[in-house]
């Protein structure tokens, strides 16, 4: 069997994997990125394509090229929340302009930039096991172009996506790596790219429409005539026929009449808080593989880029020091959890709240909340404040659902408390169990408030 020895092996050529590999190469490491697809199909990933607000990617690739060649619509200034009960819409202005990308072009450019940074890419390479003779992960086993290959490395970066096979194969008993994962913490999603004959009049907006089973339809304009349309539902709920529900949603919109389907793809996405710990001796998980995704919207591109970058920076230091233990890699955990991780954990409170209520209740309350407060609650901030005047207006509009509205306000308070706990994430594994106990106490309060079944 062929053996390939490197400083670092990155498994997966998505956003997190590319930024990890590019960063490692810039740090002077000998790094190889393993991608299961061929060079032509690499980067073709099921995605909503939307980037909400200004996102600054790590400066290890040509960011201007990435933006110019793949951000096909850079004029997203608002969100539209469509009420499935009344047909009315709630318009939510964004405080920062967002964008929609061509995800395949984005993936292709990102891979090219990763290679230009100095990383080697092996396409047509399927990873099926880890090399772990003792406690530390020392590489992976793969099949490349039909031939078995063992890749040995000081650090393996798992960027293999949701429900990564690497985590199924690794023995994590020697670390605190989060293994509290099950199918109910994920959603199933399906999307199509449509070409419509006439420009839509909402080409500056990201459009959302709730569906049954904690799901939502999305309509994201790559351009005025090319629309990413998709649907996801959470696996805690009863299954729905994704393709049929999406088809009904498309057929009921006049602007999609005579549309041509250009592309179709499905995927699984985490709709949970980030992994409590994503490091193990010789092993780091990033992006979807570490559940670093907004649990309310499924968005994860900016977080994945940052996580991949941080993981490679910390791993490069550890490799240089000759120590790739859990403690040596731990700073990566701390950066994630005190950065975007605390925001995603706070948003997870709203996801859990949703599991305890019917669609009509949720829609009635959500459509009554002023737009910016709604954005803050499930978007950038994870919590939201509201003045007395807005509170009174909201009370009037939610008559008949005051109990749910009060519960939502209690959830908001709990989300704020949870963010405070994440701000105190420990600087090493020694304080991890005490931190988890504090966090879990806040979660117990959340379950008591909502009546929801425990998610973890």
PyMOL commands that set and color helices and strands:
alter all, ss='L'
color gray80, all
select helices_A, chain A and resi 15-26+63-70+103-116+165-169+183-185+242-251+254-256+287-290+301-321+326-355+359-366+371-378+388-397+402-423+429-450
alter helices_A, ss='H'
color red, helices_A
select strands_A, chain A and resi 2-11+31-34+50-51+73-82+89-100+120-122+125-131+139-144+147-158+186-195+205-211+215-221+226-234+260-270+279-280+283-285
alter strands_A, ss='S'
color yellow, strands_A
deselect
rebuild
show_as cartoon
